[in-house]
Every structure is written in C-alpha cells, then in structure tokens.
Amino acid sequence: MDLVLYGAPLSPFVRKADVVLREKGIDFEIENVPMPIPDWFREINPAGRMPALRDRDVSAEGPQGVIPDSSAICAFAERAVPEPALYPKDAFSYGRALWYEEFADTDFAGTMGMGLFRPIAFPMFMKQEPDLDTARKTLKETLPRFLDYFEVELGSNDYLVDNTFSIADIAVANQLINCELVAGRKSFLAWPGLNGLVDRVSERPSYRPNLTICKKVIKEPADLA
Ligand SMILES: N[C@@H](CCC(=O)N[C@@H](CS)C(=O)NCC(=O)O)C(=O)O
C-alpha cells in the first residue's frame, strides 16, 4: 500500500481516518484539501467532502484507487490490518458501534458543525467576527440532546461499546474535540462522562499529530460567556 489521505486536520472526519490509520500502524502521507472544496478533489470524490484515501499502488491518478468517506476508509483499514481491532467482534456490539459512528457522523456532526464549529471557525479564518449568537443558541438549544444521549449511553463506563475503545468512541469524541477547540471545555463540562471520554481518547498517541496541528490553527476558544 502507498497511501495518501486527502483532507484538512480540523475536519472531525479527516481526524477519524487519520487516527484509525495511526492506531493500525499504517503508513500514509497527508495532502491538504482547502475549503471551499477544489475541483481537483471533486474529480476524485464525487461527494465533494473530505476525507478521501488514495492507494497509489492501485492508481496514482483519477478516481480509481480512491476511497472517499471516513467510514469507508476506517472499514478498509480494519480489513487491511485487523489488529488492534477498532470494531467489536460480537455481532450485536458491532451493530451498536456502527450506529454510534453513524449518529455521530450525521445528526450530531450536522448540529455541531453547522451550529457551532463553522459559525466560530470560518469567520475566524477570514479575519471576521464569529457568529457567537448562533453558537450560543446551539449550545443552549440543540446540542444538549446529543450530549445527554451519549452521556447516558456511556454511563459509568470508559468507552461506549463493551467498555472497549472502538470506532464509536473515535467518532463521538471527534465531534466533542471540535466543540472544545472553538468553544472550550466549559461548553460541555456539565456532561462528566463525555469529558472523561474526550480526555481518554485525545491522550492516545494516535491523536497527537492531528491535535497538535489543530491547536496551532485554533489557538484559543471563543468566549461564549
Ligand atoms: N460522511 C462524510 C462526511 C464528510 C464531511 O462532511 N466533510 C466536510 C468537512 S468536515 C466537508 O468536506 N465538507 C465540504 C463542504 O462543506 O463543502 C465522511 O464521513 O467522510
């Protein structure tokens, strides 16, 4: 395999693929994808969303040799290098892990991304004022139902499925990490289980390269008080 991961580090989906590849000990290069999504990226990924992974041994150009979508990339990595396993072996637990991943990547990510991350981070990149009203409204009105759900699911465990680190924890924590980057840890301090989950997950060596870059790009969270 001669792999290149296309994407930008602040994307929770790019982080998901990045972390899973590192957990597996798979070597890869990173090629940055700017926003707005450029034409060259749309040509290799018709969904037009990062990340995508190319295996140059399959094809060095064009859409052949490319796996778009973080979930597809992570499933590929699990099949390519089964250990350490990031998906439960038990069938029901496997289904639960996929559900958490899916829910985190769709509904939770939509609320977090559109309602909190983008209103703060995107204006910041353009040296404009962040949309703090939208961010505050999200924190108060739309985000808590997701945080409540994952907090209850986690209970007193360290990890979401079978109390074992899995793709579910990566997907959920990655959304919370973006929340922390733009709004600070105090934005979800009222959910102690999720705080612990983010601590445990983000302390893993596989997270270090991505988080180091993210913290350089977003030096401090917005003051939403
Ligand atoms: N289901 C996709 C979602 C990927 C996604 O939404 N990526 C965002 C960045 S966080 C993106 O590329 N958006 C492009 C755009 O908004 O134009 C995955 O898991 O890879």
The ligand as a MOL file (V3000), in Angstrom:
LIG
                    3D

  0  0  0     0  0            999 V3000
M  V30 BEGIN CTAB
M  V30 COUNTS 20 19 0 0 0
M  V30 BEGIN ATOM
M  V30 1 N -19.8170 11.3150 5.7240 0
M  V30 2 C -18.6180 12.0330 5.3470 0
M  V30 3 C -18.7410 13.4680 5.8230 0
M  V30 4 C -17.5350 14.2890 5.3910 0
M  V30 5 C -17.7760 15.7930 5.5400 0
M  V30 6 O -18.9120 16.2700 5.7380 0
M  V30 7 N -16.6800 16.5560 5.4220 0
M  V30 8 C -16.7780 18.0170 5.4300 0
M  V30 9 C -15.6440 18.6330 6.2430 0
M  V30 10 S -15.8330 18.3650 7.9760 0
M  V30 11 C -16.6220 18.5410 4.0220 0
M  V30 12 O -15.7270 18.1220 3.3110 0
M  V30 13 N -17.4980 19.4710 3.6080 0
M  V30 14 C -17.3930 20.0510 2.3170 0
M  V30 15 C -18.2400 21.2650 2.1490 0
M  V30 16 O -18.8780 21.6910 3.1140 0
M  V30 17 O -18.2460 21.8060 1.0410 0
M  V30 18 C -17.3950 11.3230 5.9410 0
M  V30 19 O -17.5490 10.6420 6.9570 0
M  V30 20 O -16.3150 11.4050 5.3550 0
M  V30 END ATOM
M  V30 BEGIN BOND
M  V30 1 1 1 2
M  V30 2 1 2 3
M  V30 3 1 2 18
M  V30 4 1 3 4
M  V30 5 1 4 5
M  V30 6 2 5 6
M  V30 7 1 5 7
M  V30 8 1 7 8
M  V30 9 1 8 9
M  V30 10 1 8 11
M  V30 11 1 9 10
M  V30 12 2 11 12
M  V30 13 1 11 13
M  V30 14 1 13 14
M  V30 15 1 14 15
M  V30 16 2 15 16
M  V30 17 1 15 17
M  V30 18 2 18 19
M  V30 19 1 18 20
M  V30 END BOND
M  V30 END CTAB
M  END
